[in-house]
């Protein structure tokens, strides 16, 4: 099978980190990058497949306010303790895809 060459540009620090990780994995940089990209694509495909029905439902709704059911009346929430507030913020950070150092897991800082 014929190979195709793809050129990328990146910061020197990123390049060095990739070289180090490839070396630790016992791989050439090209093979390491192909492996990383293939893994990311498989993860993205799996996520898209998992949420395909939800995405289709959202598309059908068209995000039109008149197509959404009315929200039920809610009682006002009690005030949170400081600990509860911190736990809620931490949970929301995880939902948003950020770790405790405010970096997205799997992404360069």
Secondary structure, 3 states (H helix, E strand, C coil): CCCCCCCCCCCHHHHHHHHHHHHHCCCCHHHHHHHHHHHHHHHHHHHHHHCHHHHHHHHHHCCCHHHCCCCCCCCCCCCCCHHHHHHHHHHHHHHHCCCCCCCCCCCCC
